[in-house]
Amino acid sequence: MTINQVKTEDEKTVRAIVASIPALASYHGPIARLGGLTNKVYQLGDRVLRIAGAGTEEYINRAHEAEAARIAAEAGVSPSLLYVDSASGVMVTQLIANATTMTPASFKSRPYAAARAGEALKRLHQSGGIFPFRFELFAMIDEYLKVLSTKDVALPMGYHGVVRQAQNIRTVLAKNPAPLAPCHCDPLCENFIDTGDRMWIVDWEYSGMNDPMWDLGDLSVEGSFDEAQDHELLQAYFSGPPSPADHGRMVIYKAMCDLLWTLWGLIQLANKNPADDFSAYADGRFARCKALMAEPAFAAHVAAVEIA
């Protein structure tokens, strides 16, 4: 894991929170920052403390997150959940020892990392768990647009036009729905922790019952996977080649995740989140979405889902 020095003023805040948590109250050792885009994450010995970021209560249901984290831990996909306060978003989990927090570069450099991720996602999807939230793509787009209507941030030019183009995809997916499964729904590379033998998944803020191919398509986008990595991911997940319809749904969700996370980036920009250049993030997401939807092969993938 990437560890950063904790600022003195941050450490005082963290120490106060630690003292209030039964699972950590006796801890007086060093505190190290582990990262996080919207939240603050710290290592305390063999425990990991997550403090929710300001403004996240606008779009995160912490009670749903806590239940999903518990189910994922029981399925052996996520670290053990030791403490959670759904009101504040404070969470404590067990540290996965000798593990690497993944990045696009490490997914490319670590042998069979994409395969291990596919196996972890398969374990999650086939666990039989029932997450309390239904991750519904187009409803979330509508909800994020509603949040942004109260903010002083402009949508990328042409965004509503692409949403209208996506209505055909919405119709095709509704006509041929996949069985819902417990899904992570926000598979950033940094939400995967690799020991070299096994891949673990963390951060269940956006998790819900969803089409499993969302997780594979979104991970491919987040990791900038090439064709060989996509093949490795799919082969591991399906224990062989995917059907044209399953492959098609994965590619569709590559575009749709960028359409959704464009709005998420704009919400971070409006909330003045300093963790990244969220203006560039949103613009890059939207440009990639448009480019993929314009490729001739994209229409063929949509057709494969439609005739399934």
CORJO-V301035 format. One record per backbone hydrogen bond with DSSP energy under -1.0 kcal/mol. NH is the residue of the N-H (numbers start at 1). CO is the residue of the C=O. If there is no record, write none. Layout:
nh co
NH CO
NH CO
This chain:
nh co
4 33
11 7
12 8
13 9
14 10
15 11
16 12
17 13
18 14
19 15
21 18
24 21
25 21
27 24
32 43
33 4
34 41
40 51
41 35
42 49
43 32
44 47
47 44
48 93
49 42
50 91
51 40
56 53
58 55
59 56
60 56
65 61
66 62
67 63
68 64
69 65
70 66
71 67
72 68
73 69
74 70
75 71
76 73
77 72
78 72
82 92
83 92
85 90
89 85
91 50
92 83
93 48
94 80
95 46
100 194
102 192
107 103
108 104
109 105
110 106
113 110
116 112
117 113
118 114
119 115
120 116
121 117
122 118
123 119
124 120
125 121
126 122
127 124
135 209
140 136
141 137
142 138
143 139
144 140
145 141
146 142
147 143
148 144
149 145
150 147
151 148
153 151
159 156
162 158
163 159
164 160
165 161
166 162
167 164
168 165
170 166
171 167
172 168
173 169
174 170
175 171
176 172
181 210
183 208
188 186
191 188
192 189
193 200
194 100
195 198
200 193
201 77
202 191
208 183
209 133
210 181
214 211
216 212
217 213
218 214
219 215
220 216
221 217
222 218
223 219
224 221
225 220
230 226
231 227
232 228
233 229
234 230
235 231
236 232
237 233
238 234
239 235
240 235
247 243
248 244
249 245
250 246
251 247
252 248
253 249
254 250
255 251
256 252
257 253
258 254
259 255
260 256
261 257
262 258
264 260
265 261
266 262
267 263
268 264
269 265
270 266
271 267
272 269
273 268
278 276
281 277
282 278
283 279
284 280
285 281
286 282
287 283
288 284
289 285
290 286
291 287
292 288
293 289
294 290
295 292
298 295
300 296
301 297
302 298
303 299
304 300
305 301
306 302
307 303
